[in-house]
Amino acid sequence: MYRSYKVTAVIAAAGKGSRMKSPTNKQFLVLKDKPVLAHTLAAFQKCELVDAVVVVSGREDIAHCRENIVSKFSLTKVTDVLPGGPTRQQSVSRGLEAVEDGIVIIHDGARPIIHPGLIEEGIELLLEQGLDGTACAVPVKDTVKMVGRGEVVERTLEREKLRAVQTPQCFLCEAIKEVHRRAAREGIEATDDLALLENYGYSAKLYGGRYDNIKITTPEDLLLAGILMEGRS
């Protein structure tokens, strides 16, 4: 069933990562002897269901990405490295423009501990249940409170119903491109791509993620990712 669809991954790697407090883009920081982005792309290279990969990078980083990551690590599924936009959503939209049809997987370039099996699960759920989109997620471990002005607690949310959403997120190409176009016309910004599907009434479902599928955001995350990779090996 999956082979009747072309599967293209769009990797969002244009973010500067100001919270890393580093002059180097967080995608290019070294993690276990390789740049963070190289680890991410290697997982999609290994995933048998993925046919092509489009990387969306900062305009000033395109040459570096092509030469020192794509070529250096023989990432042959990468078909293009495109310049991103001012926001993540706009960067993803530019990546989607390079995809014609089939299934699209959107993933954060700064999530390097991604197993190919997690990618495959999202594709399988999407097609088996006839959905427009899927995303991996994990149950929230901590109690979460909603606050108002001055950090005054308004209410405690039901932890059993809360999920921390991750990437990869998988979509039917025509559905995700359409909601991105509508959001751009209407000036809507969402925290993730699945939220755009929700906003316009498309069908979406979550499946089990992994707690080690962390996003590199702070210096502590980089240290933790190294420890988690040591544990895997």
C-alpha positions in Angstrom: 0.0 0.0 0.0 2.8 2.4 0.9 4.6 2.0 -2.4 1.7 3.6 -4.2 2.6 6.9 -2.6 5.8 8.9 -2.9 7.0 9.8 0.6 8.9 13.0 1.0 10.3 14.4 4.3 10.6 18.1 4.9 13.2 18.9 7.5 12.8 22.2 9.3 16.4 23.4 10.0 16.3 27.1 9.6 15.9 28.1 13.3 18.8 30.0 14.9 18.2 28.6 18.4 18.8 31.7 20.5 18.4 29.7 23.7 21.5 27.7 22.9 23.6 30.8 23.5 26.0 29.8 20.7 27.1 31.7 17.6 26.7 28.4 15.7 23.3 27.4 14.4 22.1 24.6 16.7 21.6 22.3 13.7 25.4 22.3 13.1 26.5 21.8 16.7 28.6 18.6 17.2 26.8 15.7 18.8 28.8 12.4 19.1 31.3 13.4 16.4 28.6 14.6 13.9 26.5 17.7 13.5 23.0 17.5 15.0 21.4 17.8 11.5 23.5 14.9 10.2 22.1 12.6 12.8 18.6 13.7 11.9 19.0 13.2 8.2 20.7 9.8 8.7 17.5 8.4 10.2 15.5 9.4 7.1 18.2 8.1 4.9 17.8 4.7 6.6 14.0 4.6 6.6 12.9 2.4 3.7 9.6 4.1 3.3 11.1 7.6 2.7 11.9 8.3 -1.0 13.2 11.9 -0.8 14.2 14.6 1.7 14.0 18.4 1.4 16.0 20.4 3.9 14.9 24.0 4.7 17.8 25.9 6.1 18.9 29.5 6.8 19.8 31.2 3.6 23.4 31.8 4.8 23.8 28.1 5.8 22.7 26.5 2.5 26.2 26.0 1.1 27.5 24.7 4.4 24.6 22.3 4.7 25.1 20.9 1.2 28.9 20.5 1.4 29.5 19.6 5.0 26.4 17.6 5.8 24.6 16.3 2.7 27.7 15.5 0.6 30.1 14.7 3.5 27.8 12.1 5.0 26.5 10.7 1.6 22.9 11.6 2.3 21.7 10.7 -1.1 18.0 11.0 -0.4 18.3 14.8 0.0 17.1 16.3 -3.2 17.3 20.0 -2.3 18.3 22.4 0.4 16.0 25.5 0.3 16.1 28.9 2.1 13.7 29.2 5.0 11.4 32.1 6.0 11.1 34.4 9.1 9.1 31.8 11.0 9.1 28.0 11.3 5.7 27.8 9.7 6.8 29.9 6.7 10.0 27.8 6.4 7.9 24.6 6.3 5.6 26.2 3.7 8.6 26.8 1.4 9.6 23.2 1.8 6.1 22.1 0.9 6.3 24.0 -2.3 9.0 21.6 -3.5 6.7 18.6 -2.9 4.3 17.7 -5.7 2.1 14.9 -4.2 2.0 11.8 -2.0 2.8 11.8 1.7 4.8 14.5 3.5 6.7 14.0 6.7 7.6 17.1 8.6 10.3 16.8 11.2 12.5 19.2 13.3 16.1 19.2 12.2 17.0 19.6 15.9 15.5 16.2 16.8 18.4 14.0 16.1 17.5 10.9 18.2 14.8 9.8 15.8 14.4 6.1 15.0 13.2 5.1 11.5 10.5 2.9 13.1 8.8 6.0 14.5 8.6 7.5 11.0 7.1 4.3 9.6 4.5 4.1 12.4 3.1 7.6 11.4 2.8 6.6 7.8 1.1 3.4 8.5 -1.4 5.0 10.8 -2.1 7.7 8.3 -3.0 5.3 5.5 -4.6 2.5 7.5 -7.1 4.8 9.2 -7.6 7.1 6.2 -6.4 10.2 8.1 -5.2 13.6 6.9 -2.4 13.8 9.5 -0.6 12.0 12.3 1.9 13.0 14.9 3.8 11.2 17.6 3.4 12.3 21.2 4.1 11.2 24.7 2.0 11.5 27.9 2.9 14.5 30.0 4.7 13.5 33.2 4.3 16.7 35.2 1.2 18.4 36.5 0.4 21.3 34.2 -1.4 24.5 35.5 -2.9 27.3 33.5 -2.0 30.7 34.8 -3.1 34.2 34.2 -1.4 37.6 34.7 1.2 37.6 37.4 1.5 33.8 37.3 -1.8 33.5 39.3 -3.0 29.9 38.9 -6.4 29.7 37.1 -6.8 25.9 37.0 -5.0 22.6 36.9 -5.3 20.6 33.7 -6.2 16.9 33.6 -2.8 15.3 33.1 -4.3 12.1 31.9 -5.6 13.9 28.8 -2.4 15.9 28.0 0.2 14.9 25.5 3.5 16.5 24.5 3.5 16.5 20.7 6.7 15.8 18.8 7.8 15.3 15.3 7.7 13.4 12.9 4.3 14.5 11.7 2.9 12.8 8.6 0.3 14.2 6.2 -1.4 13.7 2.9 0.3 16.2 0.7 -2.7 18.0 -0.6 -4.2 18.4 2.9 -1.1 20.0 4.5 -0.4 22.2 1.5 -3.9 23.5 1.5 -4.0 24.3 5.3 -0.6 26.1 5.0 -2.0 28.2 2.1 -5.1 29.1 4.0 -3.2 30.0 7.1 -0.9 32.3 5.1 -3.9 34.1 3.6 -5.6 34.5 6.9 -2.6 35.4 9.0 -2.8 32.3 11.2 0.3 31.0 13.0 0.2 27.6 14.7 2.7 26.0 17.1 2.9 22.9 15.0 1.7 21.7 11.6 -0.9 19.3 13.0 -2.6 22.3 14.7 -3.3 23.8 11.2 -5.2 20.6 10.3 -7.2 20.9 13.6 -8.0 24.5 12.9 -9.5 23.7 9.5 -11.4 20.6 10.5 -9.2 17.9 8.9 -8.8 14.5 10.5 -5.7 14.0 12.7 -4.6 11.5 15.3 -1.7 11.0 17.7 0.4 7.8 18.2 3.0 6.8 20.7 6.2 8.9 20.6 9.4 8.4 22.6 10.7 10.3 25.6 14.2 10.2 24.1 13.0 11.9 20.9 14.1 15.3 22.4 14.4 18.6 20.5 17.8 20.4 21.0 16.8 23.8 22.3 19.2 24.6 25.2 22.8 23.6 26.1 21.4 21.1 28.6 19.5 19.4 25.8 22.7 18.9 23.8 24.4 17.2 26.9 21.3 15.0 27.5 21.2 14.0 23.8 24.8 12.8 24.1 23.9 10.7 27.1 20.9 9.2 25.5 22.9 8.3 22.4 25.5 6.6 24.6 22.6 4.6 26.2 21.4 3.5 22.8 24.8 2.3 21.6 
